[in-house]
Amino acid sequence: MWPAAEFGDAWADVYDAVFADLDTDAEHAVAALSTDLADGAGVLELGVGTGRLAIPLAATGLHVTGVDSSARMLAGLAAKAGGDAVRGVLGDMVDPPVEGPFDLVLIAFNTLFALPDQDRQVACVGAAARGLADGGRLVVEAAVPQPWRFADGDHDPVTQTVRSVRVVPDDTGVRTLPLNMRYAWPSEVDLMARLAGLSRVRRSGGWAGEPFDDLSTRHVTTYRKDPTT
């Protein structure tokens, strides 16, 4: 089991540069996420990182809270233009130290996979559901697992975990950064949501509403917390 803050602490100072190609994707994500949310609606992002989605979401008039286990990531968020519009909270996304209810909870860009085992992933989805207002939505963005691509990592298909590193350039040359994950199939994420009392509303192959089919490499899935009776 890897430490909760391992990824964020290691990647904080290079994260935005390495994943700069996601900027256009973020535009589609913000447009999709803000649809049907009233001005001032409450949004919680679990694993907020440096605010790639949280900051532009806040700029649309939403009240955005972001939880992350890495103080270094949160410092990066706060230092950005518009970062002061996001309430950054240091904490474990399995037991986020925030009070809802929120109209939207977001777990984006494989953040669910950063949790090292199924129990913690189930607990995270459960915590997200408890934080939702009745009728609120949980949106999960995650890769569709492709186990045949994990040959270069330490892959355990039984636990669905992959331990690997990524080589990135820096001022001194190159360095290796941890890129560990516990992947889950879309149907498994659906079951986690059902256990948390959520119902699936829709699934697409990306933020622009691409169809989800057997060629999709990721999914964006929306779940709803139905009003209690």
Backbone as CSV, one residue per row, in Angstrom:
resi,resn,N_x,N_y,N_z,CA_x,CA_y,CA_z,C_x,C_y,C_z
1,MET,0.851,-1.192,0.000,0.000,0.000,0.000,0.884,1.238,0.000
2,TRP,0.610,2.170,-0.914,1.418,3.392,-0.990,0.759,4.512,-0.193
3,PRO,1.561,5.449,0.314,1.011,6.553,1.112,0.047,7.410,0.303
4,ALA,-0.962,7.937,0.989,-2.004,8.702,0.299,-1.450,9.915,-0.430
5,ALA,-0.456,10.579,0.155,0.056,11.827,-0.425,1.220,11.609,-1.381
6,GLU,1.585,10.343,-1.631,2.796,10.055,-2.390,2.783,10.712,-3.769
7,PHE,1.707,10.530,-4.508,1.652,11.061,-5.871,1.749,12.582,-5.862
8,GLY,0.912,13.229,-5.064,0.875,14.675,-5.055,2.171,15.317,-4.613
9,ASP,2.760,14.786,-3.561,4.006,15.366,-3.052,5.127,15.248,-4.079
10,ALA,5.155,14.125,-4.802,6.232,13.908,-5.766,6.032,14.711,-7.050
11,TRP,4.780,14.880,-7.460,4.486,15.462,-8.768,4.153,16.957,-8.735
12,ALA,3.965,17.540,-7.564,3.380,18.881,-7.455,4.055,19.922,-8.329
13,ASP,5.395,19.945,-8.358,6.074,21.032,-9.065,6.182,20.826,-10.574
14,VAL,5.823,19.641,-11.073,5.893,19.389,-12.517,4.552,18.984,-13.109
15,TYR,3.554,18.815,-12.263,2.274,18.256,-12.708,1.673,19.054,-13.868
16,ASP,1.568,20.369,-13.700,0.916,21.185,-14.730,1.664,21.142,-16.055
17,ALA,2.983,21.126,-15.999,3.770,21.098,-17.228,3.633,19.750,-17.936
18,VAL,3.687,18.670,-17.171,3.622,17.333,-17.773,2.260,17.086,-18.411
19,PHE,1.206,17.593,-17.775,-0.147,17.324,-18.265,-0.779,18.553,-18.914
20,ALA,0.055,19.416,-19.483,-0.444,20.628,-20.143,-1.366,20.308,-21.315
21,ASP,-1.221,19.119,-21.900,-2.065,18.759,-23.045,-3.523,18.561,-22.653
22,LEU,-3.814,18.568,-21.354,-5.183,18.372,-20.900,-5.970,19.672,-20.817
23,ASP,-5.351,20.804,-21.177,-6.029,22.087,-21.035,-7.309,22.151,-21.869
24,THR,-7.242,21.702,-23.109,-8.444,21.713,-23.955,-9.495,20.774,-23.391
25,ASP,-9.063,19.624,-22.894,-9.978,18.677,-22.274,-10.680,19.333,-21.083
26,ALA,-9.951,20.160,-20.340,-10.538,20.837,-19.190,-11.675,21.753,-19.603
27,GLU,-11.550,22.398,-20.750,-12.623,23.277,-21.229,-13.910,22.478,-21.441
28,HIS,-13.783,21.310,-22.059,-14.959,20.458,-22.253,-15.516,19.988,-20.915
29,ALA,-14.616,19.643,-19.985,-15.043,19.155,-18.681,-15.837,20.214,-17.928
30,VAL,-15.337,21.431,-17.898,-16.019,22.505,-17.175,-17.387,22.779,-17.794
31,ALA,-17.463,22.772,-19.109,-18.752,22.979,-19.772,-19.742,21.882,-19.407
32,ALA,-19.274,20.632,-19.397,-20.160,19.513,-19.078,-20.581,19.531,-17.620
33,LEU,-19.640,19.823,-16.728,-19.922,19.761,-15.291,-20.825,20.888,-14.824
34,SER,-20.699,22.058,-15.433,-21.475,23.210,-14.980,-22.886,23.237,-15.548
35,THR,-23.171,22.376,-16.508,-24.517,22.310,-17.084,-25.527,21.929,-16.008
36,ASP,-26.618,22.644,-15.958,-27.729,22.373,-15.034,-27.406,22.715,-13.579
37,LEU,-26.260,23.332,-13.306,-25.959,23.777,-11.948,-26.274,25.264,-11.836
38,ALA,-27.012,25.623,-10.823,-27.351,27.024,-10.619,-26.132,27.799,-10.149
39,ASP,-26.123,29.092,-10.431,-25.051,29.948,-9.948,-24.962,29.834,-8.430
40,GLY,-23.747,29.611,-7.922,-23.549,29.465,-6.490,-23.727,28.053,-5.964
41,ALA,-23.992,27.087,-6.838,-24.129,25.694,-6.395,-22.821,25.209,-5.794
42,GLY,-22.920,24.246,-4.884,-21.742,23.739,-4.192,-21.133,22.547,-4.904
43,VAL,-19.815,22.611,-5.111,-19.080,21.554,-5.798,-17.924,21.110,-4.910
44,LEU,-17.726,19.809,-4.823,-16.591,19.234,-4.108,-15.778,18.398,-5.081
45,GLU,-14.483,18.710,-5.216,-13.600,17.856,-5.998,-12.684,17.100,-5.052
46,LEU,-12.703,15.780,-5.152,-11.840,14.927,-4.352,-10.564,14.654,-5.137
47,GLY,-9.410,14.970,-4.530,-8.152,14.895,-5.252,-8.023,16.086,-6.182
48,VAL,-8.165,17.284,-5.629,-8.244,18.499,-6.442,-6.927,18.866,-7.104
49,GLY,-5.803,18.407,-6.547,-4.505,18.706,-7.136,-4.230,20.193,-7.190
50,THR,-3.742,20.663,-8.323,-3.422,22.086,-8.482,-4.582,22.877,-9.075
51,GLY,-5.749,22.272,-9.143,-6.935,23.025,-9.534,-7.209,23.127,-11.013
52,ARG,-6.737,22.172,-11.802,-6.936,22.225,-13.256,-8.406,22.373,-13.617
53,LEU,-9.290,21.697,-12.896,-10.722,21.812,-13.133,-11.397,22.723,-12.117
54,ALA,-10.923,22.702,-10.891,-11.592,23.451,-9.825,-11.571,24.950,-10.070
55,ILE,-10.438,25.483,-10.536,-10.339,26.927,-10.728,-11.286,27.420,-11.822
56,PRO,-11.307,26.813,-13.017,-12.276,27.278,-14.016,-13.724,27.002,-13.622
57,LEU,-13.980,25.961,-12.826,-15.346,25.739,-12.337,-15.766,26.883,-11.416
58,ALA,-14.860,27.298,-10.540,-15.171,28.414,-9.642,-15.411,29.694,-10.432
59,ALA,-14.706,29.841,-11.539,-14.850,31.044,-12.356,-16.229,31.138,-13.010
60,THR,-16.971,30.032,-13.065,-18.317,30.056,-13.628,-19.357,30.497,-12.607
61,GLY,-18.933,30.744,-11.366,-19.868,31.177,-10.333,-20.247,30.100,-9.341
62,LEU,-19.601,28.938,-9.420,-19.871,27.850,-8.485,-19.004,28.009,-7.234
63,HIS,-19.504,27.510,-6.101,-18.726,27.490,-4.861,-17.977,26.152,-4.811
64,VAL,-16.680,26.192,-5.023,-15.894,24.973,-5.195,-14.984,24.738,-3.985
65,THR,-15.057,23.528,-3.456,-14.162,23.057,-2.399,-13.340,21.917,-2.966
66,GLY,-12.052,21.916,-2.692,-11.190,20.850,-3.178,-10.425,20.205,-2.039
67,VAL,-10.489,18.893,-1.963,-9.758,18.139,-0.939,-8.581,17.432,-1.588
68,ASP,-7.431,17.496,-0.960,-6.262,16.768,-1.449,-5.400,16.370,-0.258
69,SER,-4.740,15.224,-0.378,-3.877,14.733,0.703,-2.483,15.327,0.650
70,SER,-2.176,16.092,-0.391,-0.849,16.674,-0.567,-0.876,18.176,-0.331
71,ALA,-0.168,18.617,0.703,-0.061,20.050,0.963,0.659,20.762,-0.172
72,ARG,1.574,20.081,-0.831,2.304,20.698,-1.937,1.385,20.954,-3.129
73,MET,0.483,20.037,-3.407,-0.488,20.260,-4.473,-1.396,21.442,-4.133
74,LEU,-1.869,21.513,-2.899,-2.750,22.601,-2.501,-2.029,23.944,-2.544
75,ALA,-0.749,23.936,-2.234,0.022,25.174,-2.341,0.101,25.631,-3.796
76,GLY,0.232,24.681,-4.709,0.241,25.013,-6.126,-1.080,25.588,-6.574
77,LEU,-2.169,25.036,-6.066,-3.501,25.564,-6.383,-3.623,27.002,-5.892
78,ALA,-3.249,27.240,-4.637,-3.408,28.570,-4.045,-2.571,29.627,-4.762
79,ALA,-1.443,29.213,-5.348,-0.541,30.165,-6.000,-1.011,30.566,-7.393
80,LYS,-1.969,29.860,-7.958,-2.432,30.153,-9.309,-3.406,31.316,-9.339
81,ALA,-3.468,31.983,-10.463,-4.494,32.999,-10.670,-5.871,32.341,-10.556
82,GLY,-6.722,32.890,-9.720,-8.044,32.323,-9.503,-8.073,31.258,-8.439
83,GLY,-6.908,30.849,-7.933,-6.864,29.803,-6.927,-7.524,30.195,-5.625
84,ASP,-7.569,31.499,-5.347,-8.190,31.948,-4.107,-9.703,31.780,-4.117
85,ALA,-10.274,31.480,-5.281,-11.716,31.257,-5.370,-12.098,29.824,-5.008
86,VAL,-11.093,28.969,-4.842,-11.332,27.569,-4.477,-10.922,27.366,-3.021
87,ARG,-11.773,26.770,-2.251,-11.444,26.447,-0.866,-10.670,25.127,-0.853
88,GLY,-9.367,25.206,-0.620,-8.539,24.015,-0.581,-8.455,23.461,0.825
89,VAL,-8.683,22.155,0.964,-8.705,21.505,2.270,-7.756,20.314,2.242
90,LEU,-6.838,20.269,3.190,-5.922,19.143,3.307,-6.631,17.996,4.015
91,GLY,-6.660,16.830,3.360,-7.338,15.702,3.983,-7.402,14.502,3.055
92,ASP,-7.890,13.410,3.598,-8.022,12.138,2.893,-9.356,12.117,2.164
93,MET,-9.343,11.827,0.880,-10.604,11.836,0.147,-11.487,10.642,0.493
94,VAL,-10.954,9.688,1.223,-11.783,8.589,1.723,-12.643,9.051,2.896
95,ASP,-12.166,10.065,3.619,-12.894,10.635,4.759,-12.701,12.151,4.725
96,PRO,-13.258,12.814,3.715,-12.981,14.236,3.520,-13.479,15.085,4.685
97,PRO,-12.610,15.961,5.209,-12.978,16.781,6.364,-13.760,18.035,5.968
98,VAL,-14.864,17.837,5.285,-15.703,18.946,4.826,-17.155,18.584,5.090
99,GLU,-17.980,19.604,5.186,-19.396,19.392,5.396,-20.176,19.768,4.148
100,GLY,-21.090,18.910,3.752,-21.960,19.196,2.641,-23.236,19.853,3.127
101,PRO,-24.306,19.681,2.370,-24.324,18.875,1.150,-23.827,19.656,-0.063
102,PHE,-23.337,18.906,-1.046,-22.868,19.476,-2.295,-23.804,19.057,-3.425
103,ASP,-23.916,19.927,-4.400,-24.735,19.592,-5.566,-23.992,18.686,-6.538
104,LEU,-22.666,18.754,-6.500,-21.833,17.950,-7.396,-20.570,17.540,-6.668
105,VAL,-20.219,16.269,-6.759,-18.922,15.771,-6.294,-18.205,15.208,-7.505
106,LEU,-16.943,15.561,-7.636,-16.147,15.182,-8.806,-14.924,14.384,-8.381
107,ILE,-14.708,13.253,-9.055,-13.475,12.469,-8.914,-12.940,12.287,-10.327
108,ALA,-11.957,13.109,-10.702,-11.537,13.200,-12.104,-10.183,12.551,-12.360
109,PHE,-9.914,12.329,-13.639,-8.592,11.953,-14.154,-7.928,10.821,-13.357
110,ASN,-8.641,9.713,-13.215,-8.102,8.511,-12.575,-7.763,8.693,-11.102
111,THR,-8.259,9.747,-10.479,-7.940,9.970,-9.069,-8.441,8.825,-8.203
112,LEU,-9.567,8.231,-8.561,-10.063,7.088,-7.794,-9.031,5.966,-7.776
113,PHE,-8.281,5.816,-8.878,-7.294,4.743,-8.990,-6.058,4.992,-8.127
114,ALA,-5.892,6.222,-7.627,-4.748,6.509,-6.763,-4.895,5.851,-5.403
115,LEU,-6.119,5.468,-5.053,-6.333,4.743,-3.796,-5.872,3.301,-3.985
116,PRO,-5.157,2.739,-3.000,-4.391,1.522,-3.251,-5.148,0.207,-3.213
117,ASP,-6.416,0.206,-2.798,-7.140,-1.070,-2.765,-8.634,-0.829,-2.923
118,GLN,-9.345,-1.922,-3.144,-10.776,-1.816,-3.418,-11.539,-1.247,-2.234
119,ASP,-11.176,-1.637,-1.028,-11.889,-1.162,0.156,-11.862,0.359,0.238
120,ARG,-10.705,0.951,-0.019,-10.606,2.405,0.076,-11.344,3.085,-1.087
121,GLN,-11.362,2.463,-2.229,-12.119,3.025,-3.338,-13.616,2.988,-3.043
122,VAL,-14.102,1.883,-2.506,-15.511,1.781,-2.117,-15.842,2.838,-1.061
123,ALA,-14.936,2.999,-0.094,-15.157,3.987,0.970,-15.183,5.403,0.414
124,CYS,-14.344,5.676,-0.582,-14.307,6.999,-1.194,-15.618,7.315,-1.899
125,VAL,-16.125,6.373,-2.679,-17.397,6.590,-3.367,-18.524,6.745,-2.343
126,GLY,-18.448,5.982,-1.271,-19.443,6.117,-0.209,-19.405,7.487,0.439
127,ALA,-18.200,7.998,0.688,-18.065,9.333,1.272,-18.599,10.401,0.324
128,ALA,-18.329,10.226,-0.967,-18.843,11.167,-1.963,-20.370,11.187,-1.942
129,ALA,-20.976,10.005,-1.870,-22.436,9.919,-1.860,-23.013,10.586,-0.619
130,ARG,-22.388,10.377,0.525,-22.895,10.986,1.760,-22.810,12.513,1.717
131,GLY,-21.870,13.031,0.939,-21.716,14.466,0.847,-22.658,15.139,-0.131
132,LEU,-23.422,14.347,-0.878,-24.317,14.901,-1.891,-25.665,15.312,-1.312
133,ALA,-26.201,16.391,-1.837,-27.586,16.741,-1.570,-28.492,15.758,-2.314
134,ASP,-29.730,15.622,-1.858,-30.684,14.802,-2.602,-30.797,15.331,-4.025
135,GLY,-30.673,14.439,-4.986,-30.690,14.832,-6.382,-29.340,15.269,-6.898
136,GLY,-28.326,15.323,-6.011,-26.985,15.718,-6.420,-26.301,14.646,-7.246
137,ARG,-25.196,15.032,-7.890,-24.526,14.137,-8.829,-23.088,13.871,-8.411
138,LEU,-22.664,12.635,-8.614,-21.259,12.251,-8.539,-20.788,11.985,-9.963
139,VAL,-19.679,12.610,-10.357,-19.106,12.368,-11.681,-17.716,11.773,-11.508
140,VAL,-17.499,10.634,-12.132,-16.217,9.936,-12.082,-15.646,9.874,-13.494
141,GLU,-14.399,10.342,-13.635,-13.665,10.186,-14.892,-12.535,9.203,-14.638
142,ALA,-12.468,8.158,-15.426,-11.436,7.142,-15.208,-11.131,6.420,-16.510
143,ALA,-9.940,5.873,-16.574,-9.533,5.097,-17.738,-10.239,3.749,-17.749
144,VAL,-10.473,3.244,-18.934,-10.881,1.852,-19.086,-9.602,1.024,-19.021
145,PRO,-9.475,0.127,-18.057,-8.212,-0.607,-17.900,-7.794,-1.351,-19.165
146,GLN,-6.511,-1.314,-19.428,-5.913,-2.045,-20.536,-4.719,-2.824,-19.981
147,PRO,-4.973,-3.940,-19.312,-3.912,-4.655,-18.596,-2.736,-5.070,-19.470
148,TRP,-2.971,-5.282,-20.759,-1.876,-5.696,-21.639,-0.816,-4.599,-21.793
149,ARG,-1.132,-3.370,-21.392,-0.169,-2.273,-21.496,0.732,-2.170,-20.266
150,PHE,0.501,-3.027,-19.264,1.222,-2.897,-18.009,2.452,-3.781,-17.931
151,ALA,2.920,-4.276,-19.060,4.043,-5.206,-19.066,5.310,-4.588,-18.477
152,ASP,5.445,-3.261,-18.596,6.658,-2.609,-18.110,6.588,-2.245,-16.629
153,GLY,5.455,-2.491,-16.005,5.313,-2.173,-14.590,5.218,-3.431,-13.758
154,ASP,5.125,-3.246,-12.447,4.923,-4.348,-11.519,3.416,-4.540,-11.385
155,HIS,2.854,-5.411,-12.246,1.409,-5.565,-12.364,0.942,-6.819,-11.647
156,ASP,-0.030,-6.650,-10.738,-0.660,-7.780,-10.070,-2.115,-7.822,-10.533
157,PRO,-2.468,-8.728,-11.454,-3.827,-8.754,-11.986,-4.866,-9.212,-10.964
158,VAL,-4.418,-9.855,-9.890,-5.364,-10.302,-8.863,-5.879,-9.114,-8.055
159,THR,-4.971,-8.275,-7.599,-5.375,-7.090,-6.838,-5.657,-5.893,-7.745
160,GLN,-5.358,-6.028,-9.037,-5.550,-4.970,-10.035,-4.686,-3.746,-9.727
161,THR,-3.491,-4.009,-9.255,-2.580,-2.919,-8.931,-1.390,-2.908,-9.887
162,VAL,-0.918,-1.697,-10.149,0.251,-1.499,-11.001,1.181,-0.523,-10.289
163,ARG,2.410,-0.950,-10.085,3.430,-0.063,-9.520,4.418,0.261,-10.632
164,SER,4.575,1.536,-10.903,5.459,1.939,-11.985,6.023,3.320,-11.682
165,VAL,6.896,3.769,-12.559,7.455,5.116,-12.457,7.385,5.761,-13.831
166,ARG,7.402,7.081,-13.826,7.447,7.835,-15.079,8.688,8.717,-15.051
167,VAL,9.397,8.717,-16.154,10.602,9.538,-16.270,10.200,10.886,-16.863
168,VAL,10.533,11.969,-16.154,10.196,13.312,-16.635,11.444,14.183,-16.579
169,PRO,11.578,15.117,-17.518,12.733,16.014,-17.501,12.566,17.103,-16.451
170,ASP,13.679,17.562,-15.876,13.656,18.725,-15.003,14.950,19.511,-15.196
171,ASP,15.180,20.500,-14.353,16.335,21.378,-14.534,17.665,20.651,-14.408
172,THR,17.657,19.522,-13.728,18.902,18.784,-13.516,19.082,17.639,-14.506
173,GLY,18.108,17.450,-15.372,18.179,16.345,-16.325,16.868,15.604,-16.356
174,VAL,16.807,14.468,-15.679,15.573,13.699,-15.594,15.414,13.176,-14.180
175,ARG,14.192,12.842,-13.832,13.933,12.183,-12.558,12.785,11.204,-12.739
176,THR,12.686,10.275,-11.835,11.621,9.282,-11.885,10.607,9.593,-10.795
177,LEU,9.336,9.512,-11.180,8.251,9.829,-10.261,7.297,8.645,-10.175
178,PRO,6.717,8.404,-8.994,5.816,7.260,-8.842,4.524,7.449,-9.605
179,LEU,4.044,6.377,-10.204,2.783,6.396,-10.932,2.068,5.075,-10.642
180,ASN,1.681,4.920,-9.382,1.058,3.679,-8.925,-0.460,3.809,-8.954
181,MET,-1.137,2.701,-9.229,-2.595,2.763,-9.252,-3.206,1.392,-8.972
182,ARG,-4.459,1.451,-8.520,-5.290,0.258,-8.412,-6.491,0.501,-9.342
183,TYR,-6.458,-0.127,-10.528,-7.491,0.157,-11.517,-8.791,-0.579,-11.194
184,ALA,-9.874,-0.044,-11.724,-11.191,-0.655,-11.558,-11.936,-0.557,-12.880
185,TRP,-12.635,-1.613,-13.211,-13.405,-1.638,-14.451,-14.640,-0.758,-14.315
186,PRO,-15.170,-0.221,-15.420,-16.374,0.611,-15.325,-17.519,-0.069,-14.575
187,SER,-17.711,-1.342,-14.813,-18.782,-2.058,-14.112,-18.521,-2.128,-12.611
188,GLU,-17.243,-2.184,-12.233,-16.886,-2.209,-10.813,-17.183,-0.850,-10.175
189,VAL,-16.887,0.230,-10.888,-17.216,1.563,-10.376,-18.730,1.701,-10.243
190,ASP,-19.479,1.160,-11.206,-20.944,1.172,-11.108,-21.412,0.490,-9.828
191,LEU,-20.797,-0.636,-9.506,-21.193,-1.367,-8.306,-20.846,-0.571,-7.047
192,MET,-19.688,0.078,-7.044,-19.336,0.936,-5.907,-20.405,2.004,-5.704
193,ALA,-20.863,2.585,-6.800,-21.894,3.620,-6.715,-23.215,3.045,-6.207
194,ARG,-23.577,1.868,-6.687,-24.821,1.237,-6.232,-24.767,0.938,-4.747
195,LEU,-23.624,0.466,-4.276,-23.469,0.197,-2.845,-23.623,1.472,-2.022
196,ALA,-23.288,2.601,-2.641,-23.400,3.890,-1.952,-24.789,4.515,-2.104
197,GLY,-25.699,3.808,-2.772,-27.055,4.314,-2.925,-27.245,5.249,-4.092
198,LEU,-26.342,5.184,-5.072,-26.423,6.061,-6.232,-26.900,5.274,-7.448
199,SER,-27.552,5.975,-8.360,-27.989,5.353,-9.608,-27.262,6.004,-10.773
200,ARG,-26.899,5.204,-11.762,-26.195,5.740,-12.919,-27.147,6.482,-13.839
201,VAL,-26.719,7.682,-14.237,-27.526,8.516,-15.114,-27.057,8.384,-16.557
202,ARG,-25.751,8.482,-16.765,-25.219,8.390,-18.120,-23.728,8.079,-18.067
203,ARG,-23.238,7.613,-19.188,-21.802,7.332,-19.345,-21.405,7.714,-20.766
204,SER,-20.314,8.428,-20.882,-19.789,8.794,-22.193,-18.320,8.397,-22.261
205,GLY,-17.757,8.528,-23.456,-16.359,8.180,-23.657,-15.412,9.346,-23.465
206,GLY,-15.918,10.485,-22.985,-15.075,11.658,-22.759,-15.921,12.845,-22.371
207,TRP,-15.262,13.952,-22.065,-15.966,15.138,-21.587,-16.795,15.816,-22.670
208,ALA,-16.487,15.573,-23.924,-17.252,16.195,-25.004,-18.481,15.372,-25.379
209,GLY,-18.800,14.358,-24.588,-19.975,13.539,-24.845,-19.777,12.451,-25.867
210,GLU,-18.514,12.045,-26.090,-18.241,10.988,-27.061,-18.968,9.700,-26.652
211,PRO,-19.419,8.925,-27.633,-20.062,7.652,-27.297,-19.106,6.736,-26.531
212,PHE,-19.663,5.964,-25.616,-18.868,4.963,-24.905,-19.115,3.616,-25.568
213,ASP,-18.030,2.997,-26.057,-18.163,1.710,-26.723,-16.925,0.867,-26.447
214,ASP,-16.780,-0.223,-27.197,-15.686,-1.155,-26.920,-14.322,-0.595,-27.315
215,LEU,-14.285,0.547,-27.972,-13.012,1.172,-28.326,-12.649,2.313,-27.377
216,SER,-13.517,2.641,-26.462,-13.268,3.754,-25.552,-12.107,3.436,-24.615
217,THR,-11.268,4.417,-24.382,-10.129,4.243,-23.475,-10.368,4.886,-22.114
218,ARG,-11.474,5.603,-21.978,-11.855,6.167,-20.689,-13.359,6.329,-20.639
219,HIS,-13.867,6.631,-19.467,-15.297,6.907,-19.334,-15.509,8.078,-18.387
220,VAL,-16.549,8.832,-18.673,-17.035,9.878,-17.781,-18.451,9.468,-17.409
221,THR,-18.636,9.127,-16.136,-19.905,8.554,-15.707,-20.540,9.424,-14.627
222,THR,-21.822,9.688,-14.788,-22.586,10.492,-13.839,-23.543,9.604,-13.065
223,TYR,-23.500,9.747,-11.749,-24.410,9.033,-10.854,-25.240,10.064,-10.076
224,ARG,-26.446,9.683,-9.691,-27.332,10.606,-8.997,-27.745,10.020,-7.657
225,LYS,-27.836,10.902,-6.666,-28.374,10.528,-5.373,-29.876,10.829,-5.394
226,ASP,-30.676,9.802,-5.456,-32.109,10.007,-5.548,-32.662,10.541,-4.236
227,PRO,-33.642,11.432,-4.310,-34.227,11.972,-3.079,-34.791,10.881,-2.189
228,THR,-34.588,11.037,-0.892,-35.127,10.060,0.054,-36.615,10.289,0.207
229,THR,-37.314,9.219,0.533,-38.779,9.332,0.704,-39.145,9.037,2.139
